[in-house]
Structure formats: structure tokens, C-alpha cells
């Protein structure tokens, strides 16, 4: 073994140790929750850590029988689907003119939308509650969706605008020469080019809405409007907690965003990195010097 190899080995050991600790910290709670969901509550109370031997589906039956998990999952899916669709469409219609057109107060509009990211959303609870109550949107499904859309627009607008600024203008000029209108250019020429970031925006809005707990609890507290996150509190009784049913329901809820990410991770990563790649790929060429004349 060379001296160089002897010096490298301790560094590799430290690197792999850090990676192993990070992996256990990230996946350990998830693995424990999934395996424990197949154990009865009495066994979980006796031994907090253990294998499901023999495994039981009692927790999953309780999840659908005790809190009507199917209804709450349907609510959760409808909130996430409607929010993601509206956010993607509205953010595109806002970002495209701000990135590709020149009009009065364009910069002011862009700054006003993106500056909303600097405001903590929690600080808006009281004014949002008052506005929704006065407009008759409190404790309604559509009122909750409108709140979600307004909350996620700044971030999605920023992502779309950054991506659109890296798109070559030649494709729009070619469409204009062919006589394409504004809307034809947007939906037939621009949208196919920015499809990766549209997928990213849709996924982010869907997952953020799917994982929401606080806003559904505050703005749609009725039982028939609850999502599955809020409905998990029904497993807690006056004297006990159905731990097995709680973990089973949490496992079912977590399957949706994990599955979506695994199926669309290539498109999501392309959308997040595309604008950076586009910007770095369009570096300005240096001006030719006096001695750079073409050879004839």
C-alpha cells in the first residue's frame, strides 16, 4: 500500500460514516413508521421498536373505518389537483409577459409579486382569516383552494419567469412571421419548450397542498372539508391513542407524494436546473479586437 492510499483511507471512512448517519437519520423514522403500522397497538406500547411478527392489517382497517380515510383522501386530492392546476395556469399567464414583453410597470409588477416571498405566511393568518370570513370563503372548499393558489403564486411565478428568460426569442419571432397570434404563440410554441418547468411547478404545488395541515385546520375546520392530515387527530381519544391506525393512515398519505416524485423526478430536476443551464449557455461573446479580422 502506497503512502497516498494510507492517507486517503481515513478520509473515506469519515465520509462513509457521515453518509451512513445521514441515511439512518433520514430513512430511520420512515422505516420505523411503515413497519410499526403492521403491528397491533398493544404490542407497540409494550415494545416501541420491533418487527411485525406476525404482521397485521388491523391498523389499515381502522384507518378507513374509524376516521373515514377515503373521504379525507378524496378531499385532499381535490385540493391538491385544483390548486396545482390553477397555480400552473395563472403563474404561466403572469410570468410570460413579464419575461418576454415590454410594457409600463413591468418591473414594478415583477418586484411586487416576488417580494411576497419575503413575507412569512404565518404572519398573515389574522388578515387572511378576516378577509375569507367577510367574503364568505371561510369553511368552504373553494375558499381554501383560492388561499392555496394565492400563497403559491409568488414562488411558481419566480421559477417560470427565470426559465422563460433563458428561452431564445428566435422561436417567437419565427411564429410571428408565420402569422401566429399571442395565444397561439404561447400555447403552441412556448409551452412545449417550457414543459419541464411547468411539470416542476405542478408537482411543487401539488405536494405542498397535499402536505398541508395548518391552513386546512384554520380555514376549513368542518369535518366534511378536512384533509387526511387533519383527520389523523381523530385517532386520539380521551384516554388512549390508536397508534397502529395512526401510523397506517400516515403511511397511506405519504405514499402519494413519494410515488409522484419517483415517477416524475427526471422532469422535476430538469425544470429546476433548466433556467440555470439556459443562462450559463447564453454567455455574451467578447467583442472582436482590432487583430481579429477574418482571414481572406
C-alpha positions, 0 to 999 in steps of 0.5 A, a space after each residue: 500500500 502506497 503512502 497516498 492510499 494510507 492517507 486517503 483511507 481515513 478520509 473515506 471512512 469519515 465520509 462513509 460514516 457521515 453518509 451512513 448517519 445521514 441515511 439512518 437519520 433520514 430513512 430511520 423514522 420512515 422505516 420505523 413508521 411503515 413497519 410499526 403500522 403492521 403491528 397491533 397497538 398493544 404490542 407497540 406500547 409494550 415494545 416501541 421498536 420491533 418487527 411485525 411478527 406476525 404482521 397485521 392489517 388491523 391498523 389499515 382497517 381502522 384507518 378507513 373505518 374509524 376516521 373515514 380515510 377515503 373521504 379525507 383522501 378524496 378531499 385532499 386530492 381535490 385540493 391538491 389537483 385544483 390548486 396545482 392546476 390553477 397555480 400552473 395556469 395563472 403563474 404561466 399567464 403572469 410570468 410570460 409577459 413579464 419575461 418576454 414583453 415590454 410594457 409600463 410597470 413591468 418591473 414594478 409588477 415583477 418586484 411586487 409579486 416576488 417580494 411576497 416571498 419575503 413575507 412569512 405566511 404565518 404572519 398573515 393568518 389574522 388578515 387572511 382569516 378576516 378577509 375569507 370570513 367577510 367574503 364568505 370563503 371561510 369553511 368552504 372548499 373553494 375558499 381554501 383552494 383560492 388561499 392555496 393558489 394565492 400563497 403559491 403564486 409568488 414562488 411558481 411565478 419566480 421559477 417560470 419567469 427565470 426559465 422563460 428568460 433563458 428561452 431564445 426569442 428566435 422561436 417567437 419571432 419565427 411564429 410571428 412571421 408565420 402569422 401566429 397570434 399571442 395565444 397561439 404563440 404561447 400555447 403552441 410554441 412556448 409551452 412545449 419548450 417550457 414543459 419541464 418547468 411547468 411539470 416542476 411547478 405542478 408537482 411543487 404545488 401539488 405536494 405542498 397542498 397535499 402536505 398541508 395541515 395548518 391552513 386546512 385546520 384554520 380555514 376549513 375546520 368542518 369535518 366534511 372539508 378536512 384533509 387526511 392530515 387533519 383527520 389523523 387527530 381523530 385517532 386520539 381519544 380521551 384516554 388512549 391513542 390508536 397508534 397502529 391506525 395512526 401510523 397506517 393512515 400516515 403511511 397511506 398519505 405519504 405514499 402519494 407524494 413519494 410515488 409522484 416524485 419517483 415517477 416524475 423526478 427526471 422532469 422535476 430536476 430538469 425544470 429546476 436546473 433548466 433556467 440555470 443551464 439556459 443562462 450559463 449557455 447564453 454567455 455574451 461573446 467578447 467583442 472582436 479586437 482590432 487583430 481579429 479580422 477574418 482571414 481572406 
